[in-house]
Amino acid sequence: MEYENFKLEIDEQGIALFTADRPEKMNALNDKSWAEINDFFFWADQSDEVKVVIITGAGSKAFIAGADLNSLKVKKPTDCLGGAGQKALNRIQKCSKPVIAAVNGYAFGGGCETAIACDFRVVSENALFALPETGLGILPGAGGTQRLSRLIGLGRAMDVILMGRKIGAEEAVEIGLATKCVPQQELLLEAKKMAGKLIAKGPVALRIAKQVVIASLSSSQETGELLEMLALSTLCGTEDKMEGVSSFLEKRTPDYRGK
């Protein structure tokens, strides 16, 4: 598959590296970018070739430095009603495959929103998160007002969104916004190492566990525990569960088939 604003590489393990590739614009997102994110994750969700997705940015300065302001400048009120950014990032959050953001620099605006829609965020030492939209007379419109507070708490989210405060790499790890901070040159290696660990898990278990955890955001604990119980019951009937338990007892590496 070919994209205009992204580059896609898939290795023999099934790790899909999806790179925002507009370095001259610091990988800023325009309408085409949102459409390509949506299309890619729709495909990746169903592809047997893809086991884990890593999303990153081209160059060493920016992961994704927000929206393309030239595109934003001409937007009319009705242009925003389609929710293109929200739909694209919901594709990431709901993707059945684990998604890792390898944040290699500025993650501003839509870039920050893209990162927090992922399951994991590993960051380089120069990573910087911000949602500066209120300084432009707007607000984060691709899920940032909803996801950030769930990740780092209401007070910190208010600080970032209303005050426009930036969060560096070390603080991001401290407050749970990022999983790990590594030197820039080790970022993709670390993300691929994480991906390898995920690939070694039971794929059906990963998919269902992700769905149940995400469901906890919009359900009561009682409902969530019911979903958890039903999900466990379902997994106990899979071939992967038999292989996982058998391989552990036999002291060998499991050979999961995703069934």
WOTAHU-V440665 format. One record per residue. N is the residue number from 0. SS is DSSP state (2 for helix, 1 for strand, 0 for the rest). PSI is psi in whole degrees, 0 to 359 (* if undefined). D_FIRST is the distance of its C-alpha to the first C-alpha in Angstrom with 2 decimals. Layout:
n: (N	N)
ss: (SS	SS)
psi: (PSI	PSI)
d_first: (D_FIRST	D_FIRST)
//
This chain:
n: (0	1	2	3	4	5	6	7	8	9	10	11	12	13	14	15	16	17	18	19	20	21	22	23	24	25	26	27	28	29	30	31	32	33	34	35	36	37	38	39	40	41	42	43	44	45	46	47	48	49	50	51	52	53	54	55	56	57	58	59	60	61	62	63	64	65	66	67	68	69	70	71	72	73	74	75	76	77	78	79	80	81	82	83	84	85	86	87	88	89	90	91	92	93	94	95	96	97	98	99	100	101	102	103	104	105	106	107	108	109	110	111	112	113	114	115	116	117	118	119	120	121	122	123	124	125	126	127	128	129	130	131	132	133	134	135	136	137	138	139	140	141	142	143	144	145	146	147	148	149	150	151	152	153	154	155	156	157	158	159	160	161	162	163	164	165	166	167	168	169	170	171	172	173	174	175	176	177	178	179	180	181	182	183	184	185	186	187	188	189	190	191	192	193	194	195	196	197	198	199	200	201	202	203	204	205	206	207	208	209	210	211	212	213	214	215	216	217	218	219	220	221	222	223	224	225	226	227	228	229	230	231	232	233	234	235	236	237	238	239	240	241	242	243	244	245	246	247	248	249	250	251	252	253	254	255	256	257	258)
ss: (0	0	0	0	0	1	1	1	1	1	0	0	0	0	1	1	1	1	1	1	0	0	2	2	2	0	0	0	1	0	2	2	2	2	2	2	2	2	2	2	2	2	2	2	2	2	0	0	0	0	0	1	1	1	1	1	1	0	0	0	0	1	1	1	1	0	1	0	2	2	2	2	2	0	0	0	2	2	2	2	2	2	0	2	2	2	2	2	2	2	2	2	2	2	0	0	0	1	1	1	1	1	1	0	0	1	1	1	0	2	2	2	2	2	2	2	2	0	0	1	1	1	1	1	0	0	0	1	1	1	0	0	2	2	2	2	0	0	0	0	0	0	0	2	2	2	2	2	2	2	2	2	0	2	2	2	2	2	2	2	2	2	0	0	0	0	1	1	2	2	2	2	2	2	0	0	0	0	0	1	1	1	0	2	2	2	2	2	2	2	2	2	2	2	2	2	2	2	2	0	0	0	2	2	2	2	2	2	2	2	2	2	2	2	2	2	2	2	0	0	2	2	2	2	2	2	2	2	2	2	2	2	2	2	2	0	0	0	2	2	2	2	2	2	2	2	2	2	2	0	0	0	0	0	0	0	0	0	0)
psi: (141	144	157	319	1	160	136	129	136	124	181	340	344	19	117	118	111	107	122	121	61	60	331	341	16	36	25	150	134	187	322	322	314	317	321	324	313	312	317	313	333	316	313	324	327	351	130	340	330	126	320	146	135	128	132	185	148	145	184	0	324	136	288	116	43	203	153	111	333	324	319	324	326	4	138	162	317	339	334	350	343	341	43	317	317	316	318	315	334	327	319	309	323	359	135	345	145	143	126	128	121	95	108	27	220	127	80	148	239	335	318	317	323	315	318	351	345	165	328	151	112	135	151	167	339	10	144	124	140	151	84	14	326	335	347	6	17	198	166	128	13	37	358	323	340	315	324	316	329	332	315	3	155	315	313	322	320	319	316	316	315	318	341	25	139	147	120	177	312	316	323	319	317	322	5	8	329	154	318	148	130	163	151	316	346	2	305	325	316	318	320	329	316	317	319	321	322	321	332	348	168	120	325	319	318	313	313	321	318	317	319	320	315	323	334	339	336	19	160	165	322	314	318	319	327	315	318	315	316	322	317	318	318	314	330	348	8	157	326	322	317	319	319	313	316	317	324	314	329	1	52	167	131	149	82	142	358	35	*)
d_first: (0.00	3.79	6.83	10.46	12.35	10.42	9.15	7.48	9.46	10.57	14.08	16.31	17.88	14.88	14.90	11.70	12.52	11.18	13.13	14.54	14.65	17.50	20.32	22.56	22.64	22.82	19.37	21.06	19.31	19.50	18.74	15.23	14.67	16.09	13.96	10.68	12.43	13.48	10.26	8.64	12.00	12.54	9.70	10.85	14.35	14.12	12.08	14.63	12.50	12.80	16.46	16.69	14.76	16.10	15.68	17.44	18.09	18.07	21.64	24.77	26.16	23.88	21.58	21.21	24.41	24.46	23.88	23.82	27.52	27.30	25.11	27.44	30.54	30.04	29.13	31.70	32.85	31.18	27.76	27.84	28.77	25.30	24.57	20.92	21.15	22.96	20.54	17.53	19.64	21.09	17.69	17.79	21.42	21.10	18.07	19.51	18.10	20.00	18.61	20.14	20.47	21.31	23.35	24.07	26.26	26.82	25.51	27.19	26.97	23.49	22.60	25.44	24.48	20.93	22.57	25.17	22.78	21.52	23.61	24.59	25.03	25.87	27.06	28.19	31.78	30.93	28.92	30.43	29.86	31.20	31.13	33.08	32.60	36.28	37.17	35.26	37.08	34.29	33.03	29.85	27.99	24.91	26.96	28.72	32.18	31.62	29.68	31.53	34.97	33.87	32.71	35.56	38.26	39.56	41.75	39.18	36.62	39.30	39.94	36.33	35.72	39.18	40.36	37.06	37.75	35.18	34.60	34.19	32.60	35.81	36.85	33.43	34.00	37.62	36.94	34.05	31.31	29.74	29.91	30.61	31.14	30.60	30.90	27.97	27.43	27.26	24.87	21.62	23.84	25.49	22.35	21.12	24.67	24.60	21.35	23.09	26.06	24.09	22.44	26.04	27.03	27.06	23.71	25.54	28.06	25.54	23.86	27.27	28.89	26.31	26.94	30.69	30.77	28.88	31.24	34.14	33.37	34.47	37.00	40.49	41.21	42.87	39.89	37.52	39.76	39.80	35.99	36.19	38.80	36.92	33.71	35.79	37.42	34.09	32.90	36.26	35.45	32.22	31.95	30.36	33.57	35.72	33.71	33.79	37.53	38.38	36.55	38.32	41.69	41.10	39.97	36.70	33.00	31.47	28.98	27.13	25.36	24.28	26.97)
//
